[in-house]
Amino acid sequence: MSGFVLRLVAAVSAAYMLSHFFRAANAVIGTDLMRELALTPADLGLLTGVFFIIFAGCQLPVGILLDRYGPKRVMLSLMIMAVLGAVVFAVGRDLGTLGLGRALLGIGTSALLVGPLVLFARWFAADRFGTVAGIFVALGSAGSLLATTPLALLAEATGWRGAFFAMAGATAVMFAVLALTVRDGPDGKPAPARGETLGEALRGVLAVARDRRTPGIFGMNLTVYAAGITILGLWGGPYLAHVHGLSKVAAGNVLLAIGIANVVGYLAFGPLDRLFGSRKRPALAGTFATIAMLALLALIPGLPLWAVATLLVGVGFASGGFVLVVAHGRAIAPDHLVGRAVTLFNIGTMGGAALMQWLTGLVIGAVAGADATVLPEAAFRAMFGLLAASLTLAAIGYIRVPEKSRPAQEPRHAS
């Protein structure tokens, strides 16, 4: 890769780290939020899920905008909302204000995954996409690492509000970095189709949605990422604190190990499509391994901390197979529909995360009881079981998806 392309990948990966930080932060500060604001488990699940609900709702319009105006303009315009969202969350004194902050963060970071994926589709050949996407997702996922021990230490030093003010400043800095670094495509690459009408844009979305591979891939998007982020970004910290008695920093250390394993998993799975000539087979291998480990957590009571930590780190690694699901979704679309394809599937990714965080909050609350101040192991075991069951259903559907067929077709329109 040329020096410019390396800088491009590094810049958008650093920006994507912000998105992962904001997604995962509640796993560390969730106990503080519940105590300070008297939130129930369902409240915390819903609050955490707001980010994902709004993020998912932005995906179709973001996809149309990406194909129409190019990634740089769209990413920068939305990041302004992320700065505002971090500030609103930092000053929030009730569930409504915190929810507004999470919503603004969801809007502001909604192009920081799909925007770079569109950039990579323009800068790299199709057979390199999975590898580059794996590197990008792995580097960006390091943002989840910042939301573990580093956030726990910062929150103890300045409070969780001070930590979010600091992240507002970091987001503003990344805005400037992207403005100076990103270029939408190499010289000679056709410009986005700015003359496309809204009807034509929506027909492009439908062209991807009607592809016979879409339902199975969408089901994987709906569940695989959701399972990992529900643990790393929401219930992992409370589980380690309530069931195993870990302090905020100690729980953050375990979450850090899970996050590192997840980054390594993305890096390990990314090149496997080229090695095995298949995206589906290694993606399914990672999914079935995740199901097995979650099932052990769900079915065996009283596991010692070392076993729990080992299984959770294993889930973090095996979840890295999700990057091949992302590459599979990109591969079914022709170049002029890439933005809409990756955003359509990302609706499943983020919508599934929102749904799973809300559902697991309900399940934990139902098992624990409304008045529980210490959540029992049985509540978390039910949560792990729900994650395993959802992944099993998705994997069964994905097995039927053909590896290769003609891409979704949509007549090009002159701009």
N, C-alpha and C positions, 0 to 999 in steps of 0.2 A: 504494500500500500504506500502511496505517496505521502509526503509529510503533511499536505493539506488534509487528505482523507483521514489520516491518523488523528489530527487535531479535531476534525469534525466528529469522529466517533467518540473521542474523549470528551468533547464538550457536551454532546447530547446525552452521553452516559451520565455525566455529572449532574445535568439537569434532571434526568430521570431518577437519580438518587433522591431528589427532593420529594418526588411523588411517593416513593417507597417509604421514606421517613414519615410522611404525614399519614400514610395508610396504617403504619405499624405502631405509631407512638402510643396509642391507648393501651397496648399490652403492658407497658411500663407504668404509665400514669393512671391506668384505669382504677386501681385501688384507691388512689388519692381522690379521683373524681367522684367515686361512689361515696367515699367518706365525707368529702367537703360539701357535695351537693345533694347528698342523700339519694343517690340513684340506685335503682334496682338493677339486677342483672339484665332484665329486658330493656331498661332504659339505656344501659351502657351498650348493649348490642345494637339497639336502634341508632344511638348517637354515632357509634363507629360506622354503622352501615350507611348513614347519610352520605358520607363521602362517596361511597361506591354507587349508591343510587343515582346521585347527581352526575358522577363521572360517566356512568353507563348511559344516562339520558342525553349526554352531550355527544355521544359517539357518532350518530348518523349525521347531524349537522356538521360536526368536525370533519368527518370523512368527505362530505361534499365540498366543504371549504378547502380542505387540503388539495383535492384534485383541481379545484378552481383557481385558488390563489397561491398555492405552494406552501410547504411546511414552515418556512421561516416566518412569514408574516402572521400565520395563524398561531404558532407557538408563542411568539412575543406578545401578541395582543392578549392572549388568555393569561399569560403569566402575571400580568398586572393584578388580576383577580386573586391569584395565589398569595401575593404579598398582603393584600387587604384581608384575605381570609385568615392568615396566620395572626395578624394583629387583632382581629375580631375575636378569635378563639382565646387569645392571651388575656383579653379584658373581660371575657364572658363570666357572668355571675349566676346564670341559670341555664337550664337545659335548652331553652329556645335560642339564646345567644350563642352558646357553644355549637348548637346544630347549624346556625347560620354560618358560623366560621368554618365548620366542616364542609358545608355546601359550597362556599366560595372557594375553598381549597380544592374541592372536586372539580369545579369549573376551571380553575386556574391551571390545574395539572392535566386536564383531560386530553391534551394533544402531545404530552411528553413521552408517551409510548408510541402511538400510531404515527405521529409526525416523523420521528426518526426512522420508523420502519418504511415509510414512504420514501424518505431520503435514501435509505439503503437500496430500495428497489430501483432507484434512478442511478445510483453510483456503482452498484455491484451487479455482476451477472447472477442469473437465477440460481446456479449451482453453488454460489458462494453465500447466498442469502442466509441459509440456516446457520452457517458458522459465524457470520458477522452478527446476526441477530442473537446468537447464543452469547457471544462476547459482550454485546451491548446490554442484554438483559442481566447477565451476571454482574457486570460493573454497576449497572443501575440498581440492582438489588442490594448492593452494599449500603444503600440508604437505609435498609432495614437494620443493618448492623449499627448505624448511628442511633437508631431508636431502641437500642438495648442498653448495654452497660454505659456507653457515653451519655445517653439521655438520663439514665438513672443517676449518674454522678452529677450531671448538670442540674437536674431537678432538685437533688439534695442540696446543692450549693446555692441555687438562685430561685428554686421553686419551679413548678411546671410552667407557670406564666412567663417567667424570665426566659425559660428555654424556648418558648414559642416566639417571643420577641426576637431572640437571636436568630431563629430560623426565618423570620420575616426578612431580616437583613441579609441572610445567606441567599434567599430567593431573589432579592433585588440584585445582588452581585451576579448571580447566574443569568439574569436577564441581560445584563451588559455583556457577559461572555458570549452568549448566543448571538447577540446583535453583531458582534465583531467577528464571529467565526463561521456561522452557517451560510452555505450557498445551496440553493435548491437543487442544482444538478450540474453535471459537467458541461462544458462548452459544446454546443451542437445538439444537446438533448432537447427534444421538442418541449416548448413551454406548456404549462397547464392550460386546459381548454376553457379559457375565460368566457367564451361565447356560448357555452352550454346553458340551456334553459333549466329552470327548476324541474320541469317535467322530465327532461332528458336525464338529469342527475338522479331523480328518484327511480327512473327505469333502470339505471345502472345498478342501484341497490337491489332492485327486484331480480335483475339478471343473476346476481350472486346468490340471492336467497333461494332462487329456484333450482340451483345446481343440486344434483342428487346427493352430492357429498356433504352439503352444508349441514343438514340436521345432525349427523353423527359427529362432525367436527365441532359444531356449536355446543353439543352436549358435553364434550370434553372441556371446552372453554368455560362452560357453566359451572363445572365442579372441581377440576384439577387445581387451578389456582386458588379457588375458594377454600379448599381444604387446608392448604398450606398457610394462607394468610389468616384464616380463622384461629389457627394456633399461634403463629408468630406475631400476628398483629392485634390479637384481642385476648384470647383465653389462656394462652401459655403462661403469662405472668401470674394471673389470679390462681391458676391451677397449682403452680409451683409454690405460691405463697400460702394458699388455703389448705392444700392437701399435704405438702411436704415442708411447710414452715419456713421457707426461704425468705430472706430479706429482699428488699427491692433490688439492691445491687447484685446479690447472689442469684436471684431469678434472672436479672439482666445478663449475667454471665452465661447462664444456660441458653437463653434466647440468642445471645451472641454466637454461641456454638452452632445453634440451629441455623442462624442466618448465614454463617460462613459455609456450612455444609450446603445450603441452598445455592450460594454463589458458585461453589465448586461443582455442584450438580448441573447448573446451567452450562458451565464451561465444558463439562464432560459430555453432556448429551448433545450439545450443539453440532459437533462434527460427525455424529454417528449416522446421519442420513447419507452422507457421502461414503462412509465406511461400509455400511450395510446395504446401500442402495434402497433404503426405505426410511420414511419418517415414522410410519405407523408402528412398526414392530418395536423399535426401542422406546417409543412413547408409551405403548401398552405395557412393556416390561416395567418401566418406572411406575406406572399407575398400579399395576398388580402388587408390586413391592410395597407401595404406600398403603394399599388396602390391607395387606397382611399385618403391617406394623400397627395400623390404627385398630385393627381387630384385636390384637393382643392387648393394647391399652384399654379397650372397651370390655374385654371378657375376663381379664385376670385382675382381681382386686388385690390391693396391698403390695403392688410391685415396689421394690426398693428404688431409691432415687437414682442409683447408677443405671438400673435397667430402664427406668422411665427416660432419663436423659439420653441414653443410647438409642432408644426407639424414636424419640423426637428428633434427634440429629439425623437418624436414618430417613425419617419422613422428609426432613428438609432437603437431603440429597436427592432422594428419589423424585421429589416434586420437580426437580430440574428438567425432567422429561417434557414438561409443559412447553418448553421452547420449540420442540419439534411439532407440537400441535399448532403453534403460531405459524411456523414455516409451512405446514400443510395447508392452513387456511389461506396464506398469501399465494400459494402455488395454484390455487384453483381459478384465480382471476387473471385476465389479461392486464397489460400494463396500465391502460387508461382507467381501470377500475380498482387498482390496488388500494387507493385510499379508502374507498367504500368497503372493500373486502375486509381489510384489517380492522376497520372501525365496527363493521357489523359483528365480527367475531368478538371484538373487545366489549361489545354490549353484553355478550354472554359472560366474559371474564369478570367484568366489574359488577354486572347485575347479579351474577351468581355469588360473588363475594358478599354483596349487600344482603341478599336473601339468606345466605347461610349464617351470617353473623346475627341477623335478626332471629332466625329459627333456633340457632343454638342458644341464644339468650333466653328465648321462651322455654326451651327444654331444660336448661339449667335452673331457671327460676321455678319451673313446675316441679322438678324433682327436689330441689332444696327447700321450697316453701317460701312464701312471700316475706316472712319475718327473719329469715336466716341471716345472721351476720358473718358466719363462717360457712362457706359453701362445701358440702360433703363430696367425697370422692365419687359417690354414685352419680351425682349430677354431671361430673366431668366425664365419667365413663359413658353415660348416655350420649354426651356430645360427641365423643370419639366414635361411637357406634353409628350415629347419624352421618358423620363424615364418610365412614367406610361404606355405608349403604349407598350413599349418593354416588360415590366413585364407581362402585360395582355396576350400577345401572348405566352410567355413562360409558364405561368400558365395553359393556355388552353391545351398546349401540355403535360404538366406534369400530368394533371388530368387523362390522358389515360394510364399512366405508371402503370403496375401491381406492387403491393406492394411486392409480393414474387413470385419467380420462380427459376428454377435451375440456378446456377451461370454459367458464361461463362466458357467453358471447353477448356482446352488445354493440350494435353498429356505431362506429365513430361518427361524430358530427363535426363538420368543419367549423373552426373558430373564426 
